[in-house]
């Protein structure tokens, strides 16, 4: 591996930690706040995971600690994993209080996702615009675009008065983002049309062009590549709507990816999961973002997606996750604590081992494909 490759990897790991650690701490802060509000005793709020490095401070009941493993944090509640005589212990609290505390971490991650998407939509308002890049193929230089005097970087505004729609990045559209514009042009193939285009300064002009009929040699009716991200100041009302719908769309895509991943894991585990990454792949993505022009905006978007991902993953019914703990708390009330407790310790260890095995499986494919999806 070259020095530049090592530097790339270190940049990605540091960047991923700078995203993940705050998101995990925010998740744990949700548990902490709701435990305090419901008067469940909090014994410790830890930054990082043990072994313990230092006690940062104490209040009337909680120790705040710094731990050596910088991979998030934790909240330790009285009676969370063992019986306790303390009336304020988690195990002695009502089921609604237990569920509220367990669900608070997921709620915080969802709120952070919405907040980050709101900031992106308001401050940057990123949209996918039909920006043209003229064909560089030496065998395809006499394109309709070149013959009409169109320029690289110009944006298509309309074709024969029909506007080209710019979609928000926060719609998280998948597939070929330029397909609607390409189809709009193809619907006029072989015809003479009037295109309204805008230059990089925003000045519009009208161009008359005869679109060609694509064939095996010449693709596309205009002879350009379409699509680029453009940013401009948004407004808070539209940004709020995009933040909510964007979070819902991101959750829907993540849920679909989890379903596809589960099916592949059981049907074809020797093949790399398409479009899904582990920590190594995510670190590679972060490193590749750092040098881009809109790096800060992309990092905010990535952090929002990861926060939504953490929220969804944590509701899965694995005992090591919040969703599994919620299931166990409900089962304890339905069938009795004694009947569930014997199974609880085994289920916790088994689910933790399963989670580690899954991370190893997906990380293997990250390494095989060089960290990229």
C-alpha positions as CSV (number, residue, x, y, z in Angstrom):
1,X,0.0,0.0,0.0
2,X,1.3,3.5,-0.9
3,X,1.7,6.4,1.5
4,X,-1.2,8.2,-0.2
5,X,-3.3,5.1,0.2
6,X,-2.5,4.9,3.9
7,X,-3.3,8.6,4.3
8,X,-6.6,8.1,2.4
9,X,-7.5,5.3,4.8
10,X,-6.6,7.2,7.9
11,X,-8.6,10.2,6.7
12,X,-11.6,8.0,6.2
13,X,-11.4,6.4,9.6
14,X,-11.0,9.7,11.4
15,X,-13.9,11.2,9.4
16,X,-16.1,8.2,10.1
17,X,-15.3,8.4,13.8
18,X,-16.1,12.1,13.8
19,X,-19.6,11.3,12.5
20,X,-20.3,8.1,14.4
21,X,-19.2,9.0,17.8
22,X,-21.4,12.1,18.2
23,X,-24.4,10.2,16.7
24,X,-23.9,7.3,19.2
25,X,-23.5,9.8,22.1
26,X,-26.7,11.6,21.0
27,X,-28.5,8.2,21.0
28,X,-27.3,7.5,24.5
29,X,-28.2,11.0,25.6
30,X,-31.8,10.2,24.6
31,X,-31.7,7.3,27.0
32,X,-30.1,9.4,29.7
33,X,-32.6,12.3,29.4
34,X,-35.7,10.1,29.4
35,X,-34.4,8.0,32.4
36,X,-33.9,11.2,34.4
37,X,-37.4,12.5,33.3
38,X,-39.0,9.2,34.4
39,X,-37.0,9.2,37.6
40,X,-35.1,5.9,36.8
41,X,-31.7,6.0,38.5
42,X,-28.7,6.5,36.1
43,X,-25.5,5.1,37.6
44,X,-23.1,6.0,34.8
45,X,-22.9,8.0,31.5
46,X,-19.7,6.8,29.7
47,X,-17.9,8.4,26.8
48,X,-16.3,5.5,24.9
49,X,-16.4,1.9,26.1
50,X,-14.5,0.3,29.0
51,X,-11.9,-0.1,30.3
52,X,-12.4,3.2,32.2
53,X,-9.7,5.9,31.8
54,X,-11.0,8.6,34.1
55,X,-14.0,9.8,36.1
56,X,-14.9,13.2,34.6
57,X,-17.3,14.2,37.3
58,X,-20.3,13.2,39.5
59,X,-23.7,14.6,40.3
60,X,-26.1,13.4,43.0
61,X,-26.4,10.0,41.4
62,X,-24.5,9.6,38.2
63,X,-20.8,9.2,37.4
64,X,-19.6,10.7,34.1
65,X,-16.6,8.7,32.8
66,X,-14.1,8.7,30.0
67,X,-13.2,5.2,28.6
68,X,-10.4,4.0,26.4
69,X,-12.3,2.6,23.5
70,X,-13.5,5.7,21.4
71,X,-16.5,4.0,19.8
72,X,-19.5,5.9,21.2
73,X,-20.8,5.7,24.7
74,X,-23.2,4.0,27.0
75,X,-25.7,4.7,29.8
76,X,-25.8,2.3,32.8
77,X,-29.1,2.2,34.6
78,X,-29.8,0.8,38.1
79,X,-31.4,-2.6,37.7
80,X,-31.1,-2.7,33.9
81,X,-29.5,-6.2,33.8
82,X,-30.0,-7.5,37.3
83,X,-32.6,-7.4,40.0
84,X,-32.5,-4.5,42.5
85,X,-34.3,-3.4,45.6
86,X,-34.1,0.3,44.6
87,X,-37.6,1.5,43.8
88,X,-36.1,3.8,41.1
89,X,-34.4,0.8,39.4
90,X,-35.2,0.2,35.7
91,X,-36.4,-3.3,36.5
92,X,-38.9,-2.0,39.1
93,X,-40.3,0.8,36.8
94,X,-43.6,0.5,35.0
95,X,-43.6,-0.9,31.5
96,X,-44.5,2.4,29.8
97,X,-41.5,4.1,31.5
98,X,-39.2,1.2,30.4
99,X,-40.4,1.5,26.8
100,X,-40.0,5.3,26.8
101,X,-36.4,5.1,28.0
102,X,-35.5,2.3,25.5
103,X,-37.1,4.1,22.6
104,X,-35.6,7.5,23.4
105,X,-32.3,6.7,21.7
106,X,-34.0,5.9,18.4
107,X,-36.1,9.0,18.7
108,X,-33.0,11.1,19.1
109,X,-31.4,9.7,16.0
110,X,-34.5,10.4,14.0
111,X,-34.6,13.9,15.2
112,X,-30.9,14.4,14.4
113,X,-31.5,13.1,10.9
114,X,-34.4,15.5,10.3
115,X,-32.3,18.4,11.7
116,X,-29.3,17.6,9.5
117,X,-31.5,17.3,6.4
118,X,-33.2,20.6,7.4
119,X,-29.8,22.3,7.6
120,X,-28.8,20.9,4.2
121,X,-32.1,21.9,2.5
122,X,-32.1,25.4,4.0
123,X,-28.4,26.3,3.7
124,X,-27.5,24.5,0.5
125,X,-30.8,23.5,-1.2
126,X,-29.0,20.9,-3.4
127,X,-30.9,19.9,-6.5
128,X,-30.1,17.7,-9.5
129,X,-30.2,19.9,-12.6
130,X,-30.0,18.9,-16.3
131,X,-26.6,20.4,-16.7
132,X,-24.9,19.5,-20.0
133,X,-21.5,18.0,-20.7
134,X,-20.9,17.7,-24.4
135,X,-19.8,14.4,-25.8
136,X,-16.0,13.9,-25.8
137,X,-16.2,10.9,-28.0
138,X,-13.9,11.6,-31.1
139,X,-16.3,9.5,-33.2
140,X,-19.3,11.6,-32.1
141,X,-18.2,15.2,-32.5
142,X,-20.9,16.4,-34.9
143,X,-23.7,16.1,-32.3
144,X,-26.8,18.3,-32.5
145,X,-25.6,20.0,-29.3
146,X,-22.3,21.0,-30.9
147,X,-23.9,22.0,-34.2
148,X,-26.3,24.3,-32.3
149,X,-23.5,25.9,-30.3
150,X,-24.5,24.6,-26.9
151,X,-21.7,24.8,-24.3
152,X,-20.4,22.6,-21.4
153,X,-22.0,23.6,-18.1
154,X,-25.2,25.1,-19.6
155,X,-28.4,24.0,-18.0
156,X,-31.5,22.9,-19.9
157,X,-34.5,25.0,-18.8
158,X,-37.2,23.8,-21.3
159,X,-37.9,22.1,-24.6
160,X,-40.5,23.7,-26.8
161,X,-41.8,25.4,-23.6
162,X,-42.0,22.3,-21.5
163,X,-39.8,22.8,-18.4
164,X,-37.2,20.4,-17.2
165,X,-37.8,19.6,-13.5
166,X,-34.9,19.8,-11.0
167,X,-35.3,17.2,-8.2
168,X,-33.9,17.7,-4.7
169,X,-31.0,15.5,-3.6
170,X,-33.1,15.0,-0.4
171,X,-35.6,13.0,-2.5
172,X,-32.9,10.3,-2.5
173,X,-34.0,9.1,-5.9
174,X,-32.3,5.9,-7.0
175,X,-31.3,4.7,-10.5
176,X,-30.6,6.9,-13.5
177,X,-31.3,10.4,-12.2
178,X,-31.1,11.8,-15.8
179,X,-33.6,9.4,-17.2
180,X,-36.7,11.8,-17.1
181,X,-34.7,14.4,-19.0
182,X,-33.4,11.9,-21.5
183,X,-36.9,10.6,-22.1
184,X,-38.2,14.1,-22.6
185,X,-35.6,14.7,-25.3
186,X,-36.1,11.3,-26.9
187,X,-39.8,12.1,-27.2
188,X,-38.8,14.7,-29.7
189,X,-36.2,12.7,-31.6
190,X,-35.8,13.7,-35.2
191,X,-37.6,16.9,-34.7
192,X,-36.6,20.6,-34.8
193,X,-37.1,22.0,-31.3
194,X,-36.4,25.2,-29.3
195,X,-34.3,24.7,-26.2
196,X,-34.1,27.4,-23.5
197,X,-30.7,27.0,-21.8
198,X,-29.0,28.9,-19.0
199,X,-25.3,29.6,-18.7
200,X,-23.2,29.4,-15.5
201,X,-24.2,33.0,-14.7
202,X,-27.9,32.3,-15.0
203,X,-28.4,34.2,-18.3
204,X,-30.9,32.4,-20.5
205,X,-30.9,32.0,-24.2
206,X,-33.0,30.2,-26.8
207,X,-31.4,27.7,-29.2
208,X,-33.0,26.0,-32.1
209,X,-31.7,22.4,-32.7
210,X,-32.7,19.4,-34.7
211,X,-32.6,16.3,-32.5
212,X,-31.2,13.2,-34.0
213,X,-32.6,9.7,-33.9
214,X,-30.3,7.6,-31.7
215,X,-28.7,4.4,-33.2
216,X,-26.1,1.9,-32.2
217,X,-23.3,4.4,-33.1
218,X,-24.7,7.6,-31.7
219,X,-26.5,7.4,-28.3
220,X,-28.8,10.1,-27.2
221,X,-30.8,12.6,-29.3
222,X,-28.9,15.7,-28.3
223,X,-25.4,14.2,-27.8
224,X,-24.7,15.4,-24.2
225,X,-24.4,13.8,-20.8
226,X,-26.9,15.3,-18.3
227,X,-26.9,15.8,-14.6
228,X,-25.1,17.8,-11.9
229,X,-25.7,19.0,-8.4
230,X,-26.4,22.7,-8.0
231,X,-26.7,24.5,-4.7
232,X,-28.4,27.7,-3.7
233,X,-30.1,29.2,-0.6
234,X,-33.3,27.6,0.3
235,X,-36.2,28.7,2.5
236,X,-37.0,27.3,5.9
237,X,-40.6,26.2,5.1
238,X,-39.6,24.1,2.1
239,X,-36.5,22.9,3.9
240,X,-38.7,21.6,6.8
241,X,-40.9,19.7,4.4
242,X,-37.8,18.2,2.6
243,X,-36.2,17.3,5.9
244,X,-39.3,15.2,7.0
245,X,-39.9,13.6,3.6
246,X,-36.1,13.1,3.1
247,X,-35.9,11.2,6.4
248,X,-38.8,9.1,5.5
249,X,-37.4,8.3,2.1
250,X,-34.0,7.5,3.6
251,X,-35.6,5.2,6.1
252,X,-37.6,3.5,3.3
253,X,-34.4,2.9,1.3
254,X,-32.5,1.6,4.3
255,X,-35.4,-0.7,5.2
256,X,-35.4,-2.1,1.6
257,X,-31.6,-2.5,1.7
258,X,-31.9,-4.5,5.0
259,X,-34.6,-6.7,3.5
260,X,-32.4,-7.3,0.4
261,X,-29.4,-8.0,2.6
262,X,-31.3,-10.5,4.7
263,X,-32.5,-12.4,1.6
264,X,-29.0,-12.5,0.1
265,X,-27.4,-13.6,3.4
266,X,-29.6,-16.7,3.4
267,X,-29.7,-17.4,-0.3
268,X,-26.3,-16.3,-1.7
269,X,-23.9,-15.4,1.1
270,X,-20.8,-15.8,-1.0
271,X,-21.7,-12.8,-3.2
272,X,-21.0,-9.2,-2.2
273,X,-24.2,-7.4,-1.1
274,X,-25.1,-4.8,-3.8
275,X,-25.2,-1.2,-2.6
276,X,-24.5,-2.1,1.1
277,X,-21.3,-1.3,3.0
278,X,-19.8,-2.0,6.3
279,X,-17.5,0.4,8.3
280,X,-14.6,0.0,5.9
281,X,-16.7,1.0,2.9
282,X,-18.2,3.9,4.8
283,X,-14.7,5.1,5.8
284,X,-13.7,4.9,2.1
285,X,-16.8,7.0,1.2
286,X,-15.9,9.6,3.9
287,X,-12.3,9.9,2.6
288,X,-13.5,10.4,-1.0
289,X,-15.9,13.1,0.1
290,X,-13.2,15.2,1.9
291,X,-11.6,16.6,-1.2
292,X,-14.9,17.4,-3.1
293,X,-16.1,21.0,-3.5
294,X,-19.3,20.5,-1.5
295,X,-17.6,18.3,1.2
296,X,-19.2,19.9,4.2
297,X,-22.7,19.6,2.7
298,X,-22.1,16.0,1.7
299,X,-20.8,15.1,5.1
300,X,-23.9,16.6,6.7
301,X,-26.0,14.5,4.3
302,X,-24.0,11.4,5.1
303,X,-24.3,12.0,8.8
304,X,-28.1,12.4,8.4
305,X,-28.3,9.1,6.5
306,X,-26.2,7.3,9.1
307,X,-28.3,8.7,11.9
308,X,-31.5,7.4,10.2
309,X,-29.6,4.1,9.7
310,X,-28.8,3.9,13.4
311,X,-32.4,4.6,14.3
312,X,-33.7,1.8,12.1
313,X,-31.0,-0.7,13.0
314,X,-31.7,-0.2,16.7
315,X,-35.3,-1.1,16.4
316,X,-34.5,-4.6,15.1
317,X,-35.6,-7.3,17.5
318,X,-32.1,-8.4,18.6
319,X,-31.7,-8.5,22.4
320,X,-28.4,-6.6,22.1
321,X,-30.3,-3.7,20.4
322,X,-33.0,-1.4,21.8
323,X,-35.7,-3.2,19.7
324,X,-34.8,-6.5,21.2
325,X,-34.8,-5.1,24.8
326,X,-38.3,-3.7,24.2
327,X,-39.4,-7.1,23.1
328,X,-37.9,-8.7,26.2
329,X,-39.5,-6.1,28.5
330,X,-42.9,-6.8,27.0
331,X,-42.4,-10.6,27.2
332,X,-41.5,-10.2,30.9
333,X,-44.8,-8.5,31.6
334,X,-46.7,-11.1,29.6
335,X,-45.2,-14.4,30.8
336,X,-43.3,-13.3,33.9
337,X,-39.8,-12.2,34.5
338,X,-38.6,-15.6,35.7
339,X,-39.6,-17.4,32.5
340,X,-37.8,-14.8,30.4
341,X,-34.7,-14.2,32.4
342,X,-33.2,-17.6,31.8
343,X,-33.5,-17.0,28.1
344,X,-32.4,-13.4,28.2
345,X,-28.7,-13.9,29.0
346,X,-28.4,-16.5,26.3
347,X,-30.2,-14.4,23.7
348,X,-28.1,-11.4,24.5
349,X,-24.8,-13.3,24.0
350,X,-26.1,-15.0,20.9
351,X,-27.4,-11.8,19.3
352,X,-24.1,-10.1,20.0
353,X,-22.1,-12.9,18.4
354,X,-24.5,-12.8,15.4
355,X,-24.0,-9.0,15.1
356,X,-20.2,-9.4,15.2
357,X,-20.4,-12.2,12.6
358,X,-22.5,-10.0,10.3
359,X,-20.0,-7.1,10.6
360,X,-17.2,-9.5,9.8
361,X,-19.1,-10.8,6.7
362,X,-19.9,-7.4,5.3
363,X,-16.4,-6.0,6.1
364,X,-14.9,-8.9,4.1
365,X,-16.7,-7.7,1.0
366,X,-15.7,-4.1,1.7
367,X,-12.0,-5.3,1.7
368,X,-12.5,-7.4,-1.4
369,X,-13.9,-4.6,-3.4
370,X,-11.4,-2.0,-2.1
371,X,-13.9,-0.3,0.3
372,X,-16.2,0.9,-2.5
373,X,-19.8,-0.4,-3.1
